[in-house]
Amino acid sequence: MTTTTTTTGEAAALVVLAGTDRLRRADRELLVLAGTLGQTHVVVPAAPGDALLDALAAHAVHTVHAPEGGPGDRLSTPAVALAEAAARATGARVLLLAGTPEAKDVAARLGVRLEAGVVTDVVALDADLVATKSVLAGGWTTRCRATSPVLIATVRPNSVELPAEPPAENLGEVPAGNPAKVPGEAPVENLAEVPGEVPGEDPAEDGADAPGGPPAAAPGTGPAAGQPGARRPRVRTHALEDTVPAARVVGRTELPVSGRPALGEARVVVAGGRGTGGDFGPLEELADALGGAVGASRAAVDAGWIGPEAQVGQTGRTVSPQLYVSCGISGAVQQRAGMQTARTIVAVNKDEQAPVFEIADLGIVGDLRTVLPQAVEHLRRLRGE
């Protein structure tokens, strides 16, 4: 079978998103990173709405790729088929996904289909596609590069600094007399898969060479991301037939709403272990004061003190917040594997010999029931509350 790939001349970076309702912080990090690597294309599991297109326009996204018939109820395979089609159509040299278990499943399958190298838990990626990641339970930092023409990378949350967001009232504004950039005009193109051929992309379709069409802007010369005049990306829909056997999703249950950020994306995590004695009240107060999430060690989860969705460690979630506050956790290697890449680590423990102090930037020997309320009170004083 022969496949054809058409590119737009500029190297493409493809971002695979898991939802269409809003851009999470992890999604924005992927988009910022993609913008440093080439022309940004985005894959979404269903038709994007106006709000999402406006948000993507603020990141100078060129094209959004969506399935013709919606996401369906099959696990992983629809996302894989769509990302594969988009990658071949754009000639993307790098595909970026979030560092979630679901995204890693998609990345692995894509690696097989595209014969591409896969690097997981990336914390930095340079223009030459050299990836930086931590290995061996966070004990070593490595730099690696795929030997294949295409790289697939899952990026650990909080690894990319986000620029300051522009005022909301500036988004979507259009200079007078420029009807080509009216919000809501996102051209849609339907692409049907032909056996033995992958949908191509013609630069003329974008108006780059078409008579009377807008000239193609050189990289970095178009409207700045988030500035007035930023144009919505166009939408390409793909008609896909993927017959690969797959499990089907029979039901979904929403997690209880806590008002706190998701553990994997939080910039501040306050985690407790066996030393809490099952009382996470002081940790929750500190987390709320800092705008962070609450995590836990496996010992606390196994004891039934907190749900498994809060577990941080080798057999739980891996987090990389700007601040990680460890409370009553000894800091065994299994727990360190899930948090050692945090920017700043503060440890509170009554045992001055606890291993966690070996990696802590600040260690406090004391009872968390005394230390944490004092920290919360001090924060409130600083804010004038």
N, C-alpha and C positions, 0 to 999 in steps of 0.2 A: 504494500500500500504506500502511496506517495502522499506526503503532507507538504503543504506550502505555507510559508510564514512570510508575512509582509510587515515591514516596520515603517515607522514614520520618519526615520533618519536619526532621531535622537534616541539614546538608550532609554529603555522603559523600565520602570520599577513598579511592580504590581503588588498592591496591598489587598489582602483577603480579610474582609470584615465578617463578623459573625451575626450581625443584626442590622436592622434598618430604622430602628426607632430613634436613636440618638447616637452621637459620638461619645464614647467613654474616653477617659483620659488615656488608656492604653491604645485606643484607636488613633487618637490625635498624635501620640508619640510615634506610631508607625507612619503616619502621614508626613510628619516633620522629617523623619529619617529618610523616607522615600524621596522627599524633595531634594535631598542632598545627593541622591544617586542617579537621578534622571527624570524623565517625564513621568508623572505619577498617574497610574491607572488604578481603579478600585473595583473589586469584586464584591457584590452584595447578594444575599440569598433570595431576595425578592425585589419587586419593583420599588425604587426609592421614591420617597415623597418629597415635597417641596422643601421641607425643613432640612432634610438630610442633604439635598442638593445644594442648598444655601451654605450649609456647614462645610461641605466638600469644596465649594467654590472658594471659601476662605483659605483653603490649603492648595489652591491652584491645581486642582485635579483636572486632568485632561478628559478622561472618559470613565464612565461608570458601566460596568458589565453586570447584567442581571439575567436570570433565567426567564424564558418566555412564559412558563406555566407556574411559577412560584416555587417555593422550596420543597414541597412534598413532605412525606412522612418517613423517608428512608434516612438512616443514620450515616452521616459522613459522605456517602458517595455522591449526592447531588452537588455538594460544595466542591468535591474533588473534580468532578466532570466539568463544572463551570470554570473553575480556576485553571484547569488544563486548557480548555478552549480559549480562554482569555490570554493565557501565557503564550500559546502558539500564535494567536492572532496578532498580538502586539510585539512578539519577539523579545519579551521581557528577559533581562539578564539576571534579575533578582526578584524573588517573591518573599514578601514579609507577612508574617502572621503573629498573632498574640501568643504569649507563653502559657496558654491554657492547655489542659489535657486534650480537649476536643480539637484545638488547633494543631497540636502535635500529631494527632491521629491523621488529620488532613494532610499535614506536611509530609508524613511518612509515605502516604499513598501517592502524593504528587511526585515525590522523589523517584518512585518506581516508574510512574507513567512518563515523566519527563527525562528520566535518566540523569537526574540532577543530584548534586550533593546537598545534604541536609545538616544544618547546624542548629542545635536547640539551645535555649536559655542564653541567647546572645545579649551582652550588655553594651557592646559598641561595635560599629561597623563602619569602616572607612570607605573612601571612594574607590579603592582597589578591591573592594569586597573581602578584605581581611577582617575576620570576626574575632572579637574578644569575648571569652566566656570563662567562668570558673568551673573547676572540676574537682573530683575527689573530695566531696563534702565541703567545697568552698576553700580547701587548703591550698589550691594552686590556681593561678590565672594563666590561661593559655591564649595564644593567637593562632588562628588557623584559617586556611583558605581552601575552598572546594577546587578540585582539579577538573570539574565539569564546566561546560560553558555557562550553565545556569546554577545559581545558588538559591536554595530555599532556607530561610532563617526564621526561627521563632524568637521573638524579642521579649526579654524579661521586663515586666512593668517597672516604671520609675527609672528606666535606664536612659531616657532621652529628656533633655531639658526643653520645656515648652516655652515659646515666646509669649510675651504679654499679650493677652487677648484685646482686640480693638473694642471700642464701645459698640454695644449691640445696635445702636441706631445707625451706625455707619454701614452695617452689612447689607448688601443688596442694593445700595443706592446706585443710581445710574446718571451719568452726566447728561445734560440736556442735549437733544439732537443726536442721540446714539441709539437708534431703535434695535440695533443688533445685539444689545446687551440688556434687554428688558428682562427683569426677574420673571421666572416661570417659563421662559422659552428654552427648554432643554430638548434638542432634537433627538428623536428616537429612531433607531434603525433596527429592523428585524433581520436576524441572520439565521438561516436554516442550515444545519449540518448536512453536507453532502458526503456520502461514503467515499473515503479515499482522499478527502480534501478538507482542509481546515479553513474556516472563514478568514479572509485576509482583510487588510485595512488599507484603503486608498487615501493618500494624503489629500487628494482633490475633494474627498467627501467632507473634509473639514473646512473647505473653502480656501485652503492654502494656495491652490493654483487655479481655482475656478474663476472664470471671468466675473468680475464684480464682487467676488467674495472677499472677506477680510484677509489681509496679508498675514502670513504666519509670523508670530513674534519670536524673536530669538530668545534663547534661555535667559531668564533673569530680566528681560526688558518689558514684560507684560505688566498688567496691574498687580501690585503687590498683594500677597495673600491677606484677605480681610479688609482691603482698602476699597473705597468706592470705585465701582467699575469692574470689580472682579466678576468674571463671567461664569455662569453655571456650566458644569461639565455636561457634555452630551451623554446620552444613554444608548448603549448597544444591548439589545436583547438577543440571547442565544437559544435556539430551539435544540434541546439536547435529548438524546436517547441513550441512557446508560443502563445496560441490562446486568451489570455486575451484581451478584447476590449480596444482599445487605440486610441487616436487622432493621425493623420498622419501629418507629416511636409510637407507642400506644397511649401515652399520657404524659403530661408535664405538670409539675407542682411548683408553684411560686414559693420562693423562700420568704420567711416572715420579714417584713419591712422593719428595719431597726433604726433608720435615720442616719446610720453611719456608712462610710464608704465601703465598697467591697474589699475584702481582706487582701486579695491579690493586687489591687490597684492603690491601696491606701498609702499616703506618704508618711503616715505615722501609724505604728502598730504597737499596742500595749498587750503583752502576752503574759499569761500566768501558768504556773505549773503546780506541782504537788504542794509547794509552800503556801498556796492560797487557802488550803484546807477546804476548798469548794466554794469559798466566798469571793466572787468576782466583782462585787459591788465597788470596792475602791478602784479596781482596774477600769471599770466602765466609766466611773466619774472622771478619771484622768483622761481616758480616751475621748470622752465627750468634750472635755476642756481643751484638748489639743486638736479636735476635729479628726480623730483617727479611728482605727478599727481595733477590735478585740481579738486576740489570738490565744492559742493554748498549746501546751505540750501534749504529747501522746498520753502521758500519765493522767493528766486532768481529763482528757477525753475518755480514756478507758474507765475512769472512775465514775463517769456519767455526770460530771459537773458542768459540762458544756458540750454542745453538739460537735460532731465530727467535721463540720464545715469550717470550724475555727482552728483545726489542727495545723500547726506549722512544724515542718521537719522532713526527714527523709521519706517518711511514709504519709506525709500530709502535703500542705501547700508550701511552695517556695516563694518567699517574699523578698523584695529589695526596697524597703522604704527609706526615706531620708532619715527617719528616726525610729529605732526599735527599742522599746523599753521591756526588758526581761524581768519579770517579778516572780520570785520563788521558783525559778527554774535552775536546775544544777548546771545545765549547759553541756550535756553529753554530746558526743559527735553526731548522733542521729538528729538532735534538735538543731545543732549548729549548721547542719547541711541545708536547712530551710531558711536561714536568716543571716548567714555570715557575710553576705554581700551588702547588707544594710550600710548606708552611708555613715551613720553614727549609732553606736550601741551603748545603751545605758543599762546597767545591771543592778538590781536590788535583791540582796540575799542575806540571810542571817549567817550563813556559813562562809567565812572569809576564804576558805579553801575551795570554794565551788569553781569548777572548770570554766564557767562562763566569764569569770573575771579575767581570764587569759586573753579574751578577744574583745573585752569591753573597752570603750573609749572613756567611760566614766563608771566607776564601781562604787556602790553605796552598801556598806555592811550595816544592815539593820532590818527591822521588822517592816514588811511592806504595809501593814495596817497602820503604821505610824508615819512612814515616809511618804506614801502616796497622798493621804489627805493633806499633809503639809505642802506638797507640791501643788495640789489643786488650789489650796487657799492662796498660795503665793501667786499663781497664775491669775486668779481672780482679782487680787489686789493690783497687779500690774495693769489689768484691763479696767480698773476702776469699778468693778462690779460689787 
